[in-house]
Amino acid sequence: MAEEHSPSPRPWIAVVRRIPATLTMVLLILVVGIIWGGLWSPFEDTALFKTVAYGLPNLVDGKWWTPVTGTFFVNQPWVYVFTIAGF
């Protein structure tokens, strides 16, 4: 006799289990945006931007860590829409 499987009472849990890395990245980007204020003001206007943002000028200056740190910082608040939609 085949065993019946009842539908999961919480289908969103199945979605979360399938995409943990994506959700983690989105949450990290949002947390960084909240902590450093990038969600409501242009992060590129802050002093920290030149330290963590990636790009050729920073790599030439020896800031080798910027390809990793720059991933979590968004330069303009409106860019969050496209960044998160990309995930």
DOFI-240338 format. One record per residue (C-alpha): residue in three letters; z, y, x negated. Coordinates in Angstrom, 2 decimals, always signed. Example, Ala and Ser with C-alpha at 12.3 -4.5 7.8 and 13.67 -1.06 7.14 Angstrom:
REM residues 2
{r 'ala', {+7.80, -4.50, -12.30}} {r 'ser', {+7.14, -1.06, -13.67}} 
This chain:
REM residues 87
{r 'met', {+0.00, +0.00, +0.00}} {r 'ala', {-0.97, +3.38, -1.41}} {r 'glu', {+1.81, +5.83, -1.95}} {r 'glu', {+1.39, +9.13, -0.17}} {r 'his', {+1.77, +12.35, -2.12}} {r 'ser', {+3.02, +15.30, -0.19}} {r 'pro', {+1.69, +18.71, -1.12}} {r 'ser', {+3.88, +20.66, -3.50}} {r 'pro', {+6.11, +23.10, -1.67}} {r 'arg', {+5.50, +25.63, -4.44}} {r 'pro', {+1.84, +25.67, -5.48}} {r 'trp', {+2.39, +28.63, -7.81}} {r 'ile', {+4.48, +26.35, -10.08}} {r 'ala', {+1.41, +24.18, -10.68}} {r 'val', {-0.56, +27.28, -11.65}} {r 'val', {+2.16, +28.45, -14.05}} {r 'arg', {+2.26, +25.02, -15.70}} {r 'arg', {-1.50, +25.05, -16.26}} {r 'ile', {-1.67, +28.48, -17.89}} {r 'pro', {+1.57, +29.10, -19.83}} {r 'ala', {-0.12, +30.66, -22.87}} {r 'thr', {-2.08, +33.12, -20.75}} {r 'leu', {+0.98, +34.16, -18.78}} {r 'thr', {+2.99, +34.49, -21.98}} {r 'met', {+0.40, +36.82, -23.51}} {r 'val', {+0.15, +38.95, -20.36}} {r 'leu', {+3.94, +39.20, -20.16}} {r 'leu', {+4.24, +40.12, -23.84}} {r 'ile', {+1.62, +42.85, -23.48}} {r 'leu', {+3.40, +44.24, -20.42}} {r 'val', {+6.83, +44.11, -22.09}} {r 'val', {+5.49, +45.93, -25.15}} {r 'gly', {+3.86, +48.47, -22.83}} {r 'ile', {+7.17, +49.05, -21.07}} {r 'ile', {+9.31, +49.24, -24.21}} {r 'trp', {+7.01, +51.61, -26.12}} {r 'gly', {+5.80, +53.53, -23.07}} {r 'gly', {+2.15, +52.58, -23.31}} {r 'leu', {+1.98, +51.81, -19.61}} {r 'trp', {+2.39, +55.48, -18.66}} {r 'ser', {+1.34, +57.51, -21.70}} {r 'pro', {-1.36, +57.07, -24.37}} {r 'phe', {+0.06, +54.90, -27.13}} {r 'glu', {-2.57, +56.18, -29.54}} {r 'asp', {-0.77, +59.55, -29.55}} {r 'thr', {+2.44, +58.06, -31.01}} {r 'ala', {+3.43, +57.73, -34.66}} {r 'leu', {+3.82, +53.97, -34.29}} {r 'phe', {+0.15, +53.58, -33.38}} {r 'lys', {-0.95, +54.12, -36.97}} {r 'thr', {+1.41, +51.38, -38.14}} {r 'val', {+0.59, +48.62, -35.64}} {r 'ala', {-2.95, +49.32, -34.41}} {r 'tyr', {-5.69, +47.23, -35.93}} {r 'gly', {-8.94, +48.45, -37.38}} {r 'leu', {-10.74, +48.83, -40.66}} {r 'pro', {-8.83, +51.95, -41.79}} {r 'asn', {-5.49, +50.15, -41.49}} {r 'leu', {-6.78, +47.06, -43.27}} {r 'val', {-8.16, +49.21, -46.09}} {r 'asp', {-4.72, +50.84, -46.33}} {r 'gly', {-3.20, +47.38, -46.87}} {r 'lys', {-1.71, +46.94, -43.40}} {r 'trp', {-2.61, +43.25, -43.20}} {r 'trp', {-0.33, +42.60, -40.19}} {r 'thr', {-2.22, +44.89, -37.82}} {r 'pro', {-4.62, +42.24, -36.40}} {r 'val', {-1.53, +40.45, -35.05}} {r 'thr', {+0.57, +43.44, -33.96}} {r 'gly', {-2.37, +45.36, -32.55}} {r 'thr', {-2.99, +42.57, -30.08}} {r 'phe', {+0.07, +43.59, -28.06}} {r 'phe', {-0.50, +47.35, -27.97}} {r 'val', {-3.01, +49.07, -25.70}} {r 'asn', {-4.17, +52.57, -26.64}} {r 'gln', {-4.54, +54.08, -23.12}} {r 'pro', {-2.68, +53.13, -19.92}} {r 'trp', {-5.90, +52.51, -17.96}} {r 'val', {-6.97, +49.90, -20.55}} {r 'tyr', {-4.18, +47.58, -19.32}} {r 'val', {-6.30, +46.82, -16.25}} {r 'phe', {-9.16, +45.47, -18.36}} {r 'thr', {-6.90, +43.80, -20.92}} {r 'ile', {-4.97, +41.82, -18.32}} {r 'ala', {-8.10, +41.07, -16.29}} {r 'gly', {-9.62, +39.64, -19.48}} {r 'phe', {-6.96, +36.96, -19.57}} 
